[in-house]
Amino acid sequence: MNTEVGMSNSQAVDANSSFSESKFSLDFHTLVDSLNEGIWVIDKDSVTSFVNPRMAEMLGLTVHEMVGKNLFSILKEPAANRARKSIERQKSSGSEQREFTFERKDGSKLLLSLKTGPLFNNGEYTGAIAAVQNITSAKTAEEELVKSEQRHRAILRTAMDGYWTADLNGRLLEVNQTYCQMSGYSEEELLSMNVSDVEAIEIGDLAAQHMSEIRKMGEHRFNSRHRRKDN
């Protein structure tokens, strides 16, 4: 007995369409799961419908611990209150980017940058999606740099020795008050000048030689004589 097994053209199209959608979904989730930034999706009731592993990792949670949980049961105050206000704003004004301080499961704090946008279906709000980056280390480094620069400037302002910095073309970039007093020039005047303008004896090839040594070695020590404004 011969048995024929086959499918209609419409069945073939449906099967192919189903396969394509399945493959797209698989590729999409593989891409999202491999991102270095967190992805967090909530529905219209602020219940988490999707997070990628990176998002869960940032908060010290698992994907299972986040999916199905209300956003505001995961967030702690004051971040929760800020998130409520942000969601309401986005329903009328669209996407926005803000920084939030989050509390991890272990109680430690981290600073996250969230780029969020509302989701709509036929004009009806259905939820929101957020792309999340951990900027804690970058922010800490930035704050430390600012503090270091403030200490540096405070030391220079109060130093008993005259001090200035210049770029590789000899243009003065920074001077302290002691050097202003030594030279008789104001800070504003000096910052519009070149090293050659204050050098009393080093001109031409000799000054260029010193600058060449600095470019090559990164530093160079030499004696120099400067002229005062009233000379």
DARA-V24464 format. One record per residue. RES is the residue in three letters. PHI is phi in radians with two decimals (999 if undefined). PSI is psi in whole degrees, 0 to 359 (NA if undefined). Layout:
{{RES	PHI	PSI} {RES	PHI	PSI}}
This chain:
{{MET	999	130} {ASN	-1.70	131} {THR	-2.08	128} {GLU	-1.77	130} {VAL	-2.05	128} {GLY	-2.81	181} {MET	-2.50	155} {SER	-1.28	168} {ASN	-1.04	319} {SER	-1.16	323} {GLN	-1.14	321} {ALA	-1.14	317} {VAL	-1.10	316} {ASP	-1.08	318} {ALA	-1.15	318} {ASN	-1.14	319} {SER	-1.11	317} {SER	-1.11	319} {PHE	-1.12	317} {SER	-1.09	316} {GLU	-1.12	320} {SER	-1.12	317} {LYS	-1.15	319} {PHE	-1.08	316} {SER	-1.08	318} {LEU	-1.12	314} {ASP	-1.10	319} {PHE	-1.09	312} {HIS	-1.15	324} {THR	-1.09	318} {LEU	-1.13	310} {VAL	-1.10	320} {ASP	-1.18	337} {SER	-1.62	355} {LEU	-1.15	150} {ASN	-1.53	357} {GLU	-1.97	154} {GLY	-1.38	146} {ILE	-2.13	127} {TRP	-2.31	122} {VAL	-2.09	132} {ILE	-2.13	156} {ASP	-1.59	188} {LYS	-1.13	340} {ASP	-1.71	12} {SER	1.18	24} {VAL	-1.55	134} {THR	-1.18	119} {SER	-1.79	339} {PHE	-2.78	139} {VAL	-2.48	148} {ASN	-1.58	166} {PRO	-0.99	325} {ARG	-1.10	320} {MET	-1.10	313} {ALA	-1.09	319} {GLU	-1.07	320} {MET	-0.99	321} {LEU	-1.61	4} {GLY	1.27	24} {LEU	-2.05	175} {THR	-1.82	162} {VAL	-1.01	318} {HIS	-1.06	324} {GLU	-1.25	341} {MET	-1.75	318} {VAL	-1.13	132} {GLY	1.57	353} {LYS	-1.71	143} {ASN	-1.15	139} {LEU	-0.88	319} {PHE	-1.43	354} {SER	-1.56	346} {ILE	-1.64	319} {LEU	-1.38	149} {LYS	-1.83	158} {GLU	-1.25	147} {PRO	-1.53	1} {ALA	-1.08	323} {ALA	-1.08	316} {ASN	-1.14	320} {ARG	-1.13	323} {ALA	-1.16	320} {ARG	-1.01	312} {LYS	-1.13	322} {SER	-1.12	317} {ILE	-1.08	316} {GLU	-1.10	321} {ARG	-1.09	317} {GLN	-1.17	334} {LYS	-1.07	333} {SER	-1.98	331} {SER	-1.85	349} {GLY	1.59	203} {SER	-1.16	155} {GLU	-2.69	163} {GLN	-2.22	127} {ARG	-2.52	163} {GLU	-1.84	135} {PHE	-2.24	142} {THR	-1.62	119} {PHE	-1.86	154} {GLU	-1.89	124} {ARG	-1.30	171} {LYS	-1.02	327} {ASP	-1.49	4} {GLY	1.63	350} {SER	-1.29	156} {LYS	-1.85	148} {LEU	-2.55	151} {LEU	-1.77	123} {LEU	-2.07	142} {SER	-1.77	122} {LEU	-2.00	125} {LYS	-1.84	110} {THR	-2.06	153} {GLY	-2.62	146} {PRO	-1.36	156} {LEU	-2.01	135} {PHE	-2.26	150} {ASN	-2.33	112} {ASN	0.95	40} {GLY	1.44	357} {GLU	-1.78	131} {TYR	-1.12	126} {THR	-2.09	357} {GLY	2.59	199} {ALA	-2.65	158} {ILE	-2.25	144} {ALA	-2.32	135} {ALA	-1.79	125} {VAL	-2.14	131} {GLN	-2.13	138} {ASN	-1.48	111} {ILE	-1.94	18} {THR	-1.01	308} {SER	-1.12	317} {ALA	-1.11	319} {LYS	-1.19	319} {THR	-1.09	316} {ALA	-1.10	320} {GLU	-1.11	317} {GLU	-1.15	321} {GLU	-1.14	322} {LEU	-1.12	317} {VAL	-1.09	316} {LYS	-1.09	319} {SER	-1.11	317} {GLU	-1.14	323} {GLN	-1.14	318} {ARG	-1.13	317} {HIS	-1.03	314} {ARG	-1.20	325} {ALA	-1.14	319} {ILE	-1.12	316} {LEU	-1.13	320} {ARG	-1.10	326} {THR	-1.75	359} {ALA	-1.15	145} {MET	-1.40	339} {ASP	-1.60	146} {GLY	-1.23	144} {TYR	-2.56	138} {TRP	-2.62	158} {THR	-2.12	152} {ALA	-2.45	156} {ASP	-1.43	181} {LEU	-1.24	352} {ASN	-1.70	3} {GLY	1.55	3} {ARG	-1.34	129} {LEU	-1.21	131} {LEU	-1.91	332} {GLU	-2.73	138} {VAL	-2.44	151} {ASN	-1.75	173} {GLN	-1.16	326} {THR	-1.08	317} {TYR	-1.19	326} {CYS	-1.04	316} {GLN	-1.16	320} {MET	-1.10	317} {SER	-1.54	340} {GLY	1.45	0} {TYR	-1.66	153} {SER	-1.40	164} {GLU	-1.05	318} {GLU	-1.07	319} {GLU	-1.15	315} {LEU	-1.11	322} {LEU	-1.26	355} {SER	-1.82	8} {MET	-1.98	171} {ASN	-1.94	160} {VAL	-0.94	321} {SER	-1.13	339} {ASP	-1.30	336} {VAL	-1.88	349} {GLU	-1.27	130} {ALA	-1.51	328} {ILE	-2.18	340} {GLU	-1.63	109} {ILE	-2.33	165} {GLY	1.02	232} {ASP	-1.10	325} {LEU	-1.17	316} {ALA	-1.12	319} {ALA	-1.12	326} {GLN	-1.14	317} {HIS	-1.08	317} {MET	-1.13	324} {SER	-1.12	320} {GLU	-1.12	321} {ILE	-1.14	317} {ARG	-1.07	320} {LYS	-1.36	316} {MET	-1.75	342} {GLY	1.56	344} {GLU	-2.77	162} {HIS	-2.86	129} {ARG	-1.91	130} {PHE	-2.77	161} {ASN	-1.55	146} {SER	-2.60	155} {ARG	-2.11	129} {HIS	-1.90	154} {ARG	-1.70	143} {ARG	-1.45	160} {LYS	-1.08	326} {ASP	-1.53	5} {ASN	-1.56	NA}}
